[in-house]
C-alpha cells in the first residue's frame, strides 16, 4: 500500500479531515480528478438526493469563482480589453 503521507495532497487531506472533525458531518463526498481526465468518486452515508446536492454545490462554487475572476461579483464591472472581447 502507498504511504499517503508522501503524497502531494497529504497536507490538504489532513487539514480537511481536521476541520470536518469539528463539524456535524452526516455524509461525505470525495471526487478525485485522475490523470487522463477520469474521475474517482467515493461516498459515505449519501443518498441520491445528497449526490444531487453535492453536484449543485460544486456548480455553484465554480460559478462564484468564475464571477470573481471576471470581477462580476458584488457590483464590480468587468474589464474589457482586446484579449477579453
N, C-alpha and C positions, 0 to 999 in steps of 0.2 A: 504494500500500500504506500502511496506517495505521502511524504511529510508535508502536511498542509501549511506548517509554519514557514516553509521555504517559498511558498507561492507569493507572487506579487500582490495578490489581493488579501493576504492574511491579515494585515492591519485593518483593512476595511471591514472584513468579516468580524473580527474581534470587537471593533468599536460598535458595529451594528448590533451584534448579539448582546453586548453590554447595555446598550440603550434599550433594546427590546425587553431585557430582563426587568426593566423598571416600569414597563407598560402593561396594561391588562390585555395581553395578546389572546385572541380567540382563534386565529388562523394565520397561516404563513404561506406566502407565495415566493418562490425563488425562480427567477428567469435568468438564464446564462447564455450569452452570445458566444458561440463556438467558432473556431477557425473555419473559414469556408462559408460562413453565413448560416449554418444550422443553429438550432437553439435547444437548450436543455431546460425543462421545466420540472419543478417539484412542488408539491402542495402538502400542507399539514392542516387537517381539520377544515377543509374548504369545500363548500358546496358549489354547484354550478353557478348559482347566483353570486357567490363570493368571487368566482373566477371572472364573471362579467364585471363586477365592481372593480377588481384589480385592473382589468383591461381599460376600463374607463378612467381610472385614476392615473394610469400611465399615459394615456392620451392627453388628459388634462395637464399633466406635468410637462409633457413635450410641447403643448400649445403655449403654456405660460412661458416656458424657456424661449420659444420662438418669438413671442411678442416682446420679451425683454431684449433679446438680441437685436430685434428690429426697432427698438425704442418706441413701441406702440402700446406700452402699458403705462397706466397712471397718467394719461393725458399727454404723454410725450409724442411729439410729431416725428414721423420717420424722416430720415435724411435721404435725399436722392442725389446721386451723382451718376456719371456716365457708366460706371460699372454696375450700379444697382437698379438701373431702369429696366 
